[in-house]
Amino acid sequence: MSYSALSDEAGCSGAKPILSAQAKMERLASRLKKSEPVRILAIGSSSTQGIGASSPAFSYPVQLQADLTRIWKGTVVIENAGIGGETIPETVARLEAALLKADKPDLVIWQVGTNDAVMGGDEGQFSDFLRQGIDAAQEVGVEVLLVDQQYFPAIKDLGRYERFVRLVGTAGAAEQVPVFSRYRLMKAWGERSPDVLGSMLSSDGFHMGDRGYDCLAHLLADSLRAMVAPAEAPNRAVAAAPRP
């Protein structure tokens, strides 16, 4: 069974821009121009691992690999390095280790911040670790796309949670890396209709389900296509995103 048809529905896209800025992915563009394989490291916590999906095949990295392979008509390999429940210090340590390998990725998609916000992490330390991870990738010529926190109906302290969302946007702007705002996307689903958001979530009301992960993969693919070949991509996902 495939959810690809669902991802093409109008309900998949958010009503607001979801990509913080259009950045040219030079490393990706160069490899694609030379018909070389593209290696992507998808790192983060349960949303990367695919908790809430009916099977690992419906995690967003697996679906994104299929989408990008179709779009770029070449070899795209995405490593799923998601570990459920992880907070940013552990993720940065794993990211730095991955960047030391001889076969380091061309792009890191870093889904970050939900557990830190939910578990009461320190905002200053979160920002420091976020910039440390971005710097580590940039120092070895690896491009970065940040994916910020998810929106879910049961957020207890919305003001504090949204401060963490803004910290991801602030770090992206300072480090000149794009941020895909999953928070803004999912909040727009909820504003459209609780049923739309509910259809994207798993039964726990927190993690995405199959349809939500497919939409995430579909829109990430659109965004990456825009950053590799801007003239060929739709404009709906590429614009400055206002603060939540």
TORKOL-4160 file (C-alpha; in steps of 0.2 Angstrom, whole numbers, padded with zeros to 4 digits, m for minus):
244
<pt num="1" X="0000" Y="0000" Z="0000"/>
<pt num="2" X="0006" Y="0017" Z="m0004"/>
<pt num="3" X="0001" Y="0034" Z="0003"/>
<pt num="4" X="0009" Y="0044" Z="m0012"/>
<pt num="5" X="m0008" Y="0049" Z="m0019"/>
<pt num="6" X="m0013" Y="0056" Z="m0002"/>
<pt num="7" X="0003" Y="0067" Z="m0002"/>
<pt num="8" X="m0003" Y="0075" Z="m0018"/>
<pt num="9" X="m0019" Y="0081" Z="m0011"/>
<pt num="10" X="m0021" Y="0099" Z="m0006"/>
<pt num="11" X="m0023" Y="0094" Z="0012"/>
<pt num="12" X="m0004" Y="0089" Z="0012"/>
<pt num="13" X="0003" Y="0107" Z="0010"/>
<pt num="14" X="0002" Y="0119" Z="0024"/>
<pt num="15" X="m0007" Y="0136" Z="0022"/>
<pt num="16" X="0009" Y="0145" Z="0026"/>
<pt num="17" X="0027" Y="0144" Z="0020"/>
<pt num="18" X="0037" Y="0130" Z="0028"/>
<pt num="19" X="0055" Y="0133" Z="0022"/>
<pt num="20" X="0064" Y="0147" Z="0030"/>
<pt num="21" X="0075" Y="0152" Z="0016"/>
<pt num="22" X="0080" Y="0147" Z="m0002"/>
<pt num="23" X="0098" Y="0141" Z="m0001"/>
<pt num="24" X="0108" Y="0133" Z="m0015"/>
<pt num="25" X="0114" Y="0116" Z="m0011"/>
<pt num="26" X="0130" Y="0117" Z="m0020"/>
<pt num="27" X="0137" Y="0100" Z="m0015"/>
<pt num="28" X="0121" Y="0091" Z="m0020"/>
<pt num="29" X="0120" Y="0101" Z="m0036"/>
<pt num="30" X="0138" Y="0096" Z="m0041"/>
<pt num="31" X="0135" Y="0078" Z="m0038"/>
<pt num="32" X="0119" Y="0077" Z="m0047"/>
<pt num="33" X="0127" Y="0086" Z="m0062"/>
<pt num="34" X="0140" Y="0073" Z="m0063"/>
<pt num="35" X="0127" Y="0059" Z="m0060"/>
<pt num="36" X="0136" Y="0054" Z="m0044"/>
<pt num="37" X="0126" Y="0045" Z="m0030"/>
<pt num="38" X="0119" Y="0056" Z="m0017"/>
<pt num="39" X="0121" Y="0051" Z="0002"/>
<pt num="40" X="0110" Y="0059" Z="0015"/>
<pt num="41" X="0110" Y="0056" Z="0033"/>
<pt num="42" X="0093" Y="0058" Z="0042"/>
<pt num="43" X="0097" Y="0061" Z="0060"/>
<pt num="44" X="0086" Y="0065" Z="0075"/>
<pt num="45" X="0074" Y="0056" Z="0087"/>
<pt num="46" X="0058" Y="0046" Z="0085"/>
<pt num="47" X="0051" Y="0056" Z="0070"/>
<pt num="48" X="0066" Y="0051" Z="0060"/>
<pt num="49" X="0066" Y="0033" Z="0067"/>
<pt num="50" X="0048" Y="0032" Z="0061"/>
<pt num="51" X="0038" Y="0029" Z="0077"/>
<pt num="52" X="0020" Y="0030" Z="0074"/>
<pt num="53" X="0021" Y="0023" Z="0056"/>
<pt num="54" X="0013" Y="0006" Z="0053"/>
<pt num="55" X="0030" Y="m0001" Z="0047"/>
<pt num="56" X="0048" Y="0006" Z="0044"/>
<pt num="57" X="0044" Y="0007" Z="0026"/>
<pt num="58" X="0033" Y="0022" Z="0030"/>
<pt num="59" X="0046" Y="0032" Z="0039"/>
<pt num="60" X="0050" Y="0048" Z="0031"/>
<pt num="61" X="0068" Y="0044" Z="0026"/>
<pt num="62" X="0062" Y="0029" Z="0017"/>
<pt num="63" X="0049" Y="0038" Z="0008"/>
<pt num="64" X="0060" Y="0053" Z="0005"/>
<pt num="65" X="0073" Y="0042" Z="m0003"/>
<pt num="66" X="0060" Y="0035" Z="m0015"/>
<pt num="67" X="0054" Y="0053" Z="m0019"/>
<pt num="68" X="0071" Y="0060" Z="m0023"/>
<pt num="69" X="0076" Y="0045" Z="m0033"/>
<pt num="70" X="0061" Y="0048" Z="m0044"/>
<pt num="71" X="0064" Y="0067" Z="m0045"/>
<pt num="72" X="0083" Y="0066" Z="m0048"/>
<pt num="73" X="0083" Y="0050" Z="m0058"/>
<pt num="74" X="0099" Y="0044" Z="m0050"/>
<pt num="75" X="0105" Y="0035" Z="m0035"/>
<pt num="76" X="0100" Y="0042" Z="m0018"/>
<pt num="77" X="0104" Y="0033" Z="m0002"/>
<pt num="78" X="0097" Y="0040" Z="0014"/>
<pt num="79" X="0103" Y="0033" Z="0031"/>
<pt num="80" X="0090" Y="0033" Z="0044"/>
<pt num="81" X="0099" Y="0038" Z="0060"/>
<pt num="82" X="0084" Y="0042" Z="0071"/>
<pt num="83" X="0084" Y="0036" Z="0089"/>
<pt num="84" X="0067" Y="0038" Z="0098"/>
<pt num="85" X="0068" Y="0049" Z="0114"/>
<pt num="86" X="0085" Y="0056" Z="0111"/>
<pt num="87" X="0089" Y="0074" Z="0115"/>
<pt num="88" X="0102" Y="0086" Z="0107"/>
<pt num="89" X="0118" Y="0082" Z="0116"/>
<pt num="90" X="0117" Y="0063" Z="0111"/>
<pt num="91" X="0112" Y="0068" Z="0093"/>
<pt num="92" X="0126" Y="0080" Z="0091"/>
<pt num="93" X="0139" Y="0067" Z="0098"/>
<pt num="94" X="0132" Y="0054" Z="0085"/>
<pt num="95" X="0132" Y="0067" Z="0071"/>
<pt num="96" X="0150" Y="0072" Z="0074"/>
<pt num="97" X="0155" Y="0054" Z="0074"/>
<pt num="98" X="0146" Y="0051" Z="0057"/>
<pt num="99" X="0155" Y="0066" Z="0050"/>
<pt num="100" X="0172" Y="0059" Z="0054"/>
<pt num="101" X="0169" Y="0044" Z="0043"/>
<pt num="102" X="0177" Y="0042" Z="0026"/>
<pt num="103" X="0160" Y="0040" Z="0017"/>
<pt num="104" X="0152" Y="0056" Z="0026"/>
<pt num="105" X="0136" Y="0061" Z="0019"/>
<pt num="106" X="0133" Y="0075" Z="0006"/>
<pt num="107" X="0118" Y="0082" Z="0016"/>
<pt num="108" X="0112" Y="0080" Z="0034"/>
<pt num="109" X="0094" Y="0082" Z="0037"/>
<pt num="110" X="0093" Y="0086" Z="0056"/>
<pt num="111" X="0076" Y="0084" Z="0064"/>
<pt num="112" X="0078" Y="0092" Z="0081"/>
<pt num="113" X="0071" Y="0100" Z="0097"/>
<pt num="114" X="0055" Y="0091" Z="0101"/>
<pt num="115" X="0061" Y="0081" Z="0116"/>
<pt num="116" X="0072" Y="0095" Z="0122"/>
<pt num="117" X="0056" Y="0106" Z="0123"/>
<pt num="118" X="0045" Y="0093" Z="0130"/>
<pt num="119" X="0058" Y="0087" Z="0143"/>
<pt num="120" X="0062" Y="0104" Z="0150"/>
<pt num="121" X="0079" Y="0106" Z="0142"/>
<pt num="122" X="0090" Y="0122" Z="0145"/>
<pt num="123" X="0087" Y="0134" Z="0130"/>
<pt num="124" X="0104" Y="0141" Z="0130"/>
<pt num="125" X="0112" Y="0124" Z="0130"/>
<pt num="126" X="0100" Y="0119" Z="0116"/>
<pt num="127" X="0106" Y="0133" Z="0105"/>
<pt num="128" X="0124" Y="0130" Z="0109"/>
<pt num="129" X="0123" Y="0111" Z="0104"/>
<pt num="130" X="0113" Y="0116" Z="0089"/>
<pt num="131" X="0126" Y="0127" Z="0082"/>
<pt num="132" X="0140" Y="0115" Z="0087"/>
<pt num="133" X="0132" Y="0102" Z="0076"/>
<pt num="134" X="0129" Y="0114" Z="0061"/>
<pt num="135" X="0147" Y="0120" Z="0063"/>
<pt num="136" X="0154" Y="0102" Z="0063"/>
<pt num="137" X="0145" Y="0098" Z="0047"/>
<pt num="138" X="0150" Y="0114" Z="0038"/>
<pt num="139" X="0168" Y="0112" Z="0043"/>
<pt num="140" X="0169" Y="0096" Z="0033"/>
<pt num="141" X="0159" Y="0103" Z="0018"/>
<pt num="142" X="0143" Y="0094" Z="0022"/>
<pt num="143" X="0126" Y="0104" Z="0019"/>
<pt num="144" X="0113" Y="0104" Z="0032"/>
<pt num="145" X="0094" Y="0106" Z="0032"/>
<pt num="146" X="0086" Y="0108" Z="0049"/>
<pt num="147" X="0068" Y="0101" Z="0052"/>
<pt num="148" X="0061" Y="0110" Z="0068"/>
<pt num="149" X="0049" Y="0103" Z="0081"/>
<pt num="150" X="0032" Y="0095" Z="0078"/>
<pt num="151" X="0016" Y="0103" Z="0082"/>
<pt num="152" X="0003" Y="0092" Z="0092"/>
<pt num="153" X="m0013" Y="0096" Z="0101"/>
<pt num="154" X="m0007" Y="0092" Z="0119"/>
<pt num="155" X="0007" Y="0104" Z="0120"/>
<pt num="156" X="0007" Y="0109" Z="0139"/>
<pt num="157" X="0017" Y="0126" Z="0139"/>
<pt num="158" X="0014" Y="0133" Z="0122"/>
<pt num="159" X="0024" Y="0149" Z="0125"/>
<pt num="160" X="0040" Y="0139" Z="0131"/>
<pt num="161" X="0038" Y="0126" Z="0117"/>
<pt num="162" X="0037" Y="0140" Z="0103"/>
<pt num="163" X="0053" Y="0148" Z="0111"/>
<pt num="164" X="0062" Y="0131" Z="0106"/>
<pt num="165" X="0054" Y="0132" Z="0089"/>
<pt num="166" X="0061" Y="0150" Z="0087"/>
<pt num="167" X="0078" Y="0144" Z="0093"/>
<pt num="168" X="0079" Y="0132" Z="0078"/>
<pt num="169" X="0075" Y="0146" Z="0066"/>
<pt num="170" X="0087" Y="0158" Z="0074"/>
<pt num="171" X="0101" Y="0146" Z="0073"/>
<pt num="172" X="0097" Y="0142" Z="0055"/>
<pt num="173" X="0098" Y="0161" Z="0051"/>
<pt num="174" X="0114" Y="0164" Z="0060"/>
<pt num="175" X="0122" Y="0148" Z="0052"/>
<pt num="176" X="0115" Y="0152" Z="0035"/>
<pt num="177" X="0106" Y="0135" Z="0034"/>
<pt num="178" X="0088" Y="0132" Z="0029"/>
<pt num="179" X="0075" Y="0127" Z="0041"/>
<pt num="180" X="0060" Y="0116" Z="0036"/>
<pt num="181" X="0046" Y="0121" Z="0048"/>
<pt num="182" X="0037" Y="0105" Z="0052"/>
<pt num="183" X="0029" Y="0115" Z="0067"/>
<pt num="184" X="0022" Y="0128" Z="0055"/>
<pt num="185" X="0016" Y="0115" Z="0043"/>
<pt num="186" X="0007" Y="0104" Z="0056"/>
<pt num="187" X="0000" Y="0119" Z="0065"/>
<pt num="188" X="m0008" Y="0124" Z="0048"/>
<pt num="189" X="m0015" Y="0107" Z="0047"/>
<pt num="190" X="m0023" Y="0109" Z="0064"/>
<pt num="191" X="m0030" Y="0127" Z="0060"/>
<pt num="192" X="m0038" Y="0120" Z="0044"/>
<pt num="193" X="m0047" Y="0106" Z="0053"/>
<pt num="194" X="m0044" Y="0095" Z="0068"/>
<pt num="195" X="m0048" Y="0081" Z="0057"/>
<pt num="196" X="m0034" Y="0085" Z="0044"/>
<pt num="197" X="m0021" Y="0086" Z="0058"/>
<pt num="198" X="m0028" Y="0070" Z="0066"/>
<pt num="199" X="m0027" Y="0061" Z="0049"/>
<pt num="200" X="m0008" Y="0065" Z="0049"/>
<pt num="201" X="m0005" Y="0058" Z="0067"/>
<pt num="202" X="m0004" Y="0041" Z="0073"/>
<pt num="203" X="m0016" Y="0034" Z="0087"/>
<pt num="204" X="m0005" Y="0042" Z="0101"/>
<pt num="205" X="m0010" Y="0060" Z="0095"/>
<pt num="206" X="0009" Y="0064" Z="0095"/>
<pt num="207" X="0019" Y="0056" Z="0082"/>
<pt num="208" X="0015" Y="0056" Z="0064"/>
<pt num="209" X="0007" Y="0042" Z="0056"/>
<pt num="210" X="0009" Y="0035" Z="0038"/>
<pt num="211" X="0000" Y="0049" Z="0029"/>
<pt num="212" X="0009" Y="0062" Z="0039"/>
<pt num="213" X="0026" Y="0055" Z="0036"/>
<pt num="214" X="0022" Y="0053" Z="0017"/>
<pt num="215" X="0017" Y="0072" Z="0017"/>
<pt num="216" X="0033" Y="0076" Z="0026"/>
<pt num="217" X="0044" Y="0067" Z="0014"/>
<pt num="218" X="0034" Y="0074" Z="m0001"/>
<pt num="219" X="0037" Y="0092" Z="0005"/>
<pt num="220" X="0055" Y="0089" Z="0009"/>
<pt num="221" X="0058" Y="0082" Z="m0008"/>
<pt num="222" X="0050" Y="0098" Z="m0016"/>
<pt num="223" X="0061" Y="0109" Z="m0005"/>
<pt num="224" X="0077" Y="0100" Z="m0009"/>
<pt num="225" X="0072" Y="0100" Z="m0027"/>
<pt num="226" X="0070" Y="0119" Z="m0026"/>
<pt num="227" X="0087" Y="0121" Z="m0018"/>
<pt num="228" X="0096" Y="0111" Z="m0031"/>
<pt num="229" X="0087" Y="0118" Z="m0046"/>
<pt num="230" X="0076" Y="0133" Z="m0040"/>
<pt num="231" X="0069" Y="0137" Z="m0057"/>
<pt num="232" X="0061" Y="0120" Z="m0059"/>
<pt num="233" X="0053" Y="0119" Z="m0042"/>
<pt num="234" X="0036" Y="0125" Z="m0035"/>
<pt num="235" X="0036" Y="0141" Z="m0025"/>
<pt num="236" X="0024" Y="0136" Z="m0012"/>
<pt num="237" X="0037" Y="0129" Z="m0001"/>
<pt num="238" X="0050" Y="0142" Z="m0003"/>
<pt num="239" X="0048" Y="0158" Z="0006"/>
<pt num="240" X="0053" Y="0167" Z="0022"/>
<pt num="241" X="0043" Y="0159" Z="0036"/>
<pt num="242" X="0037" Y="0171" Z="0050"/>
<pt num="243" X="0039" Y="0167" Z="0068"/>
<pt num="244" X="0026" Y="0155" Z="0075"/>
